[in-house]
């Protein structure tokens, strides 16, 4: 038995010991690569809202459908009455899990703390997306949002899972939301458990209970599925996706807006030079990575940030040109001696970091290492936790951080790029700074005409490609598996929706 297999088997034993057996009548157990962050993960804080939204606990004012179109969810309608004023009218008859009515003031009370420093619900990322000057209730069913400046992305922002509509918390309902499932308990990093909301306005949910278990190792998650410990796996290993369906399992695969890409340390080290960043990008055979890592289940080499189907893709083809890579290294002042590149008298070495919770990350990093080696660049790989890898880029102890993000989680193109590449972006760990790009990102927010916005984001992607501000590798389809009989489920392009009241298991 290999070390990896022993590790996976040990993980299954841990899951078995920690949790009751899955596949019980009326229940669904889902495996994901991460667990909740706290015993009561406030949906507004960090990215907690993703899991509460995915499991049907929380709902937002607006939603994104499977065609990436915006629709009113808890809202009945949304109206822009001035360049900076938005009036959201709530649906009639909405109830929180504790049976109390959802009012405009309740929405105000839920969203206001997101922008308050020191509050447990404070979320600078979402506060920046909202950019609120004021928030108020007009009667019982109209919420008035006043933004500091015109914001074309604002209606889309209201689909952000962290903007959950919540009522006052209590011991019985620590997350008092509106969805088809009620939060019951969480064990940090291990378990998120919900139960059916029998009074859900759209009908009774298909499960009495849904359990989400965090299994960071994708191989262990796959073995747990085959052992019957879990009913469903989100992000099943692509290399085993075809085989597992031959056993009778259901396979779900569809394109998403998730991009695998490298954040580069643009502040110090060799990749502070855009010529060397471009050389690294040109050395990567993206099609080779897609063929080897994704095993034909869905993925496209990426030359641009957004994939086809989002409405924001730019006409930028990925470049694989080792000769160009070497030319750019020479222009950057590097010298090739004995088959290896040297820069400023020292060997040119690149430190790559990534994390383990997605099966495609490690082999993508390893293939990148091989492509760099083929042109004479030495590199190392460290696989750890997401936070540790992010810190390594931020503190200058690594050069490339391979990660995977949904680039349009709210259906709009601006938010992720503002986080990753704006000079003051909250996730700009590489320290990239370009005043022209900052201005274009700001202009993209304040431009309401779609064609004009498209031209702005096309130009932004051209700058990203020209400077290798980030290095896109591939766009990917999500691959999930479930035991036979799962109905009412499909892969969502934003990956922020899993379970609805219609999802069920039939014999």
N, C-alpha and C positions, 0 to 999 in steps of 0.2 A: 504494500500500500504506500503510495507516494505521500510526501509531507502535506501537499495541498489536499489530498483526499482525507488524510487523517484530521487535518484542521477542519474540513467541512463536516466530517462525521462528528467531531467534538462539538461543533456548533449546533448540529441537530440534537445531540443529547442535551445541550444547554437549553435549547428551546423546549424540548420535551419536559425537562425538569421544571422549567419556569412557568409553563402554561398548560392548561388542559388540552387534551387532544382536539385537533381541528376536525372539520368535516362533520360536525354535529348537526342534527336536524335544526333548521331554523337559524343557523349561524354561518358566517363567512369569515375565514381567517386569511388575511392578505399579508404577504411578505414584501417589505421594501428595504432599501439599503440604509435606512436611518430610522431612528425612533424619535419620540417627542422630547422636548427640551426640559420639561418640568412636570410636576405632578398635576398642575393645572396650567397648561400652556395657553396663555392669553393669546387669542387669535390675532390681535392687533400688533403684538410684539414680534420682532425679528421676522422670520418666515413661518411662524406657527400657523398662520391663517391658511396656508396651503393644505395642511393635513386636515384641519377642521372643515374646510371647503370640500376636499376630496372625499371625505367620509360622510358628507351630507349633514354635518352638524350645523354649520353656519351658512348663511346666504348673504349676498351683496345686493346693493340697489340695482346694479346693472349686471348683465351676464354676457358671455361670449359663446356663441353657438358653434356647431361643428364645421361651419363654413367660415369661421372667424368673423362673423357679423355680430354687431352689438345689439342687444335686445333688453327691454325692461324686465327686471327680475322681481325684486320686491317693490320696485317703482312701477307705477302705472304709466308715467310719462316723465320726460325731462324736457325742459324748455329753456332756451337761452334768451333772456330778456334784455341783456346789454352785453357788450364785449367781455365783461367780467362777472356777470350775474347769471346763475343757473338755478332754476326752480324745479325741484323734484317732487312730484306728487306720488304718495304711497298708494299701494293697492288697498282696497277695503277689506276689513275683516282679518288682517294679519294678527297672529298671536305668537307670543314667545312660548318657550317650552313650559314655563310655569303657569301658562294660561292667561297672562296679562296682555292687554292689547299693545300692538306696536304703534307708537305715536311719533309725530315729527320731533317732539322734544326728546323722546327716547333715542332717536337716531342722532340728534345733536349731542346728547350726553355720551353716546358710544364713541363718536368720532372725535370729539374735541380733545380728549386726552392724548391722542396720537401726536399732537403738536406741542404737548406740554412737557418741557424738560423736567426730568425727575419722576414723572409718572410711570408706573410699571408698564403702561400701554404705549409709552412714547416710542415712536418709530420714525427716525429722521428720514429714512428712505421714502416712506409714504407721505410724510409731511412735506417733503420736497416736491413730490408728484402733485399733491393737492395745492400747495402754495396759497393757502387760505388767508384772506384778510379778515373774514368774519364768517360765522355759521350761526343760523338762527332758525326758529320754527315760526311759520306763519299759519296759525291755527293748528289743528290736530293732525293734518295730513300733508302739509307742504313744508319741505326743508329748503331753505334758501342758502346757497353757497355763493360767497363773494370772494373772488380770487384777486391776488395782488396785481396780476397782469393778465391780458388775454391768453387763454390756454386751450388750444385746439384739441389737446389730448384729454381734456377734463372728463367728458362723458365716459371715455374708455377707462380712465383711472378708477371710476366707481365700480368697475368689475374686479379690481385688485382684491384678492382673497383676504388681505389684512384689513380691508374696510368692511369687516363683518358688522352686521346690525345686531347689537346685543342689548339685552335688558339687564336690570340689576341682578348681580350674582347672589346666590344663597348656598347654604350647605347642600340642599337637594339639587340645585342647578348651578354648579360653579361656573359653567359656560352656558348662559341662558340665551339661547339663540332661537332660530326659527325653522331650521331644516327638518328633513324627515327622520333624522336620528338625533338622539340626545347623548351628550357626553356623559360618561359615567366614571372613568378612571384613566390614569396614565401612570406608567412606570418609566421614568426618564431613560431614554435610549433603548427601551425594550418594548413597551406595549402602549397602545392607544385603543381604548374600548368604548364602543357606543351601543346604545339600545334603541329600538324602534320608538318613534314618536307616533302613538296611535291616533293623535288628533291632527296629523299633518294635513294641510288644506287641499293637497292634490291627491290624497289617497293613502291608504295604509302601505308602509314600506314592505319590501319583500323579505326582509330578515328580521328576526327578533333581536339579533346581536351581530355586530361586525367588530372584528378584532384586527388591528394592524400590529404586526410584530416587526421589529427592526433587526435585520440580519445583514451586517455590513459586507460580508463576503458573498459575492454573487454565486460562487460554486456551492457554498453551504446552503444558500437559498434554493438553488436548483435541487439539491439532494433532499432538502426538507419537503419540497413539493412531491418528489417521487416517493418519499416515505409516508406521505399522507398527513404530514404535520401541518401543512398549510393548503388552502384551497386555491390560492391565486398568487402569482408572483408578478410584481411590477418591475419592469426592466430585467426580463429573463435573459441569460447569456445568449447572444446572437449565434454563437458557434454551435449551440445545442438546440436551437429553436426548431429546426426541421425534424430532428430525431424525436423530440419529446412529443410532437404531434402524432407521430406514428404509434405512440402508446395509447392513444385515445384522448389525450388532452386537447383542449381548445386553444388555438393560437390566435392572438389578436395583434395585428401589426398595421400601422398607418403612419404616414408622414406627420411629423410634428415640426415645430419651429425651434427645436433644440439644435444648437451648434456646438460642436467640439472645436475648441480653439485654444491657442496659446496666448496668455498674457505675458508680455515681455517686460523685463526690468529695464525701463527706459531712463532710470535715474542714474545708475552707475553700472560699471562692468561693461563687457563688450557690447551688449545689446542696447546701450545708451546711444550707440551710433546707428542711425537708421539704415545705413548701407549694409551693416552686418545683419540687422533684422531682416532686411530684404533678401540677403544671401541665404539665411536660414530658411526663409519661406520658399525660395526658389529650389532649395535642395530637397524639399519634401515631396515625395511621390504620393499625392493624395488618392489617386485612383488605386494605387497599390495597397494603400492602407484600407480603403473601403473594401476591396476584394478580399483581403486577408482577415480583417477584423470583423466585418459585418456579415460575412458568409451569405451574401446575396439576399438578405432579408430587408434591405432598404437603407440606402444611404447614397448621398451624392457628394462628390468632391466639392469643396467650398472655396470660391474665390471672393465671395461677398458675404455679408453678415446675415442677410435674410434669404431663406429658401424660396423657390417658386411656390406660389399658392398663398403667400401672405399678402401679396399686393405691393410689397416693398423691395423686392429683389432688384438688384442693379445688374447691368450687362457687363459683368467683370468675370472673366474666366480664370480659374486657378492656373498658376504657372508652375510647371515642373521643368526646370532647365539647369542641370548641374553646371554646365559651362557658364551660364549667366551668374550662378552663385559664386563661382570662382573669380569671375571678372569683378563682381561687386566687392569681394573680399580684398582683391588687389587694390581697387579704388579706395578702400577704407584704410589702406596702409599695411595690411597683413602680408606676410611673406611665407611662401610654402617651401619648407626645407625637409628633405627626406620623406616626402609624402604627407607631412603634417603642417598645419598652418601655425604661424607664430605671430603674435601681435605685441608690439612694443617690447620685443626681445623675449617674451615669455610664451609658452604654448597657449594657443587659443583653446580654451576649455569652456564648455557650457553645462551648467547644472540645471537639470530638468526635475521639477517636482510635480506630483499629482496625488490623487487619493484613490482609494480602493473600491468605493461603493458602486461603481459602474464598471461592468466587465470589460468594456471597450477601452477604458483609459490606459491601463497598464500596457497592453500590446501596442496601442497607438504610440505611447512614449517609447517603447522598445524599437518599433520600426523607425520612428524619427531618429533615434540614436544611430540606427544602422545607416540611414540615408546621410546623416551628417558624417559618419565615419567614412562613407564611400567617397566623400570629397576631401577628407583629411581633417575634419573637426572632431576633436575628442569631446565626449559628453558623459555625464553620470546621471543616474536616475534614482530618485528617492520617492517611495510611495508611502504616504502617511495619511493623517486625517486632513480634511479640507482646511480647517483653520490653521494647522501647522504649515501647510503648503502656502497658503495665502500670506502668512506671516513671513515665510522665508523670502518671498518676492518683495514684500514691503520693507524688510530690514536689510535687503541687499545680499542675502546669503544664497540666493538662487537666481537664475537668469530667465528661465521659462517655466510657466505654471500652466499645465494642461488641465482644462476644466470644461464643463458642459453646462450651458445655460439655455433656457428657452428665451429666444431673443424678442419675442412679442407676447409676453405673458398676459398683457392687457389688450392685445390686438393692435397696439399702437407702436410705432418704431422707436420713439424717442427715449423711453424710460431706461432701457437697459444700456444704451450707449451713453446716456448721461451718467449712469452709475459707474460704468467701466472706463470711460475715456475722457469725460469732462475733467478739467483741471482739478475741480473740487469734488469730483465724484466719490461717493461713499465706498465704492468697490474698485477704485482706481489704485490697486496695490502696486502696479508697476510705475506709478508716478509719471505717466505720459501727460504732456502738456502742449497744447497747440491753440493759441488764441483764435486762429481762424476757425478751427473746429468748434471751439466753445461758442463763438458767435453764430455759427450755423446751427448748432444744437438749440440755442436760444431762439433763433429765427424759426426753426421747425416747430417749436412750441406755440409761437404766436401767429403762425400762418394758418388760416382756416381753409383756403382753397386747396382741394386735394391734389390737383396737378402741380401746383406750386410747391406743396409739401413734398410730393414725390421727387421733384427735381432737387429739392434741398437735401433729402436723405440719399439720393443718388450721388450728389456731390460729396456728402460726408463719407460715403463708402469708397469713393474714388481717393479721397485723402487717406483713409485708413489703408487702402491697398498700396498707395504710393509711398507711404512711410512705414508700412508694416506696423502700424500702431497696435494692432492685434493681429494674430496670424490664424485665420480660419483654416480648419482642416477638413471637416465634413459636416453636412447636415444629415440627420439621422431619423429613421422611423423608430417609434417606440415598439418594443416587442414584449408582450405580456402573455402569460399562460394562465389557464384556469381549468379546473376539473370539469368534465362533461356536464352539461345542463345549465351553465350560466347563461342567463338571458338579460336583456336590457342593459347591455354594456357595450361600449365602443371606445377606442383610443381617442382622446380629445387632443386637438392640435396644440393646445397650450399646456397640456398635462395637469391642469389644475382641477379637473373634474374626474371622479371615479364612479362613485355610487350615487344613484338617484333612488327615488321611492319605487321605481319600476324595476330595478335590478333584483334578480332573484335566481334561485337554483331550482331547476325542475328535474325530476327523475327521468 
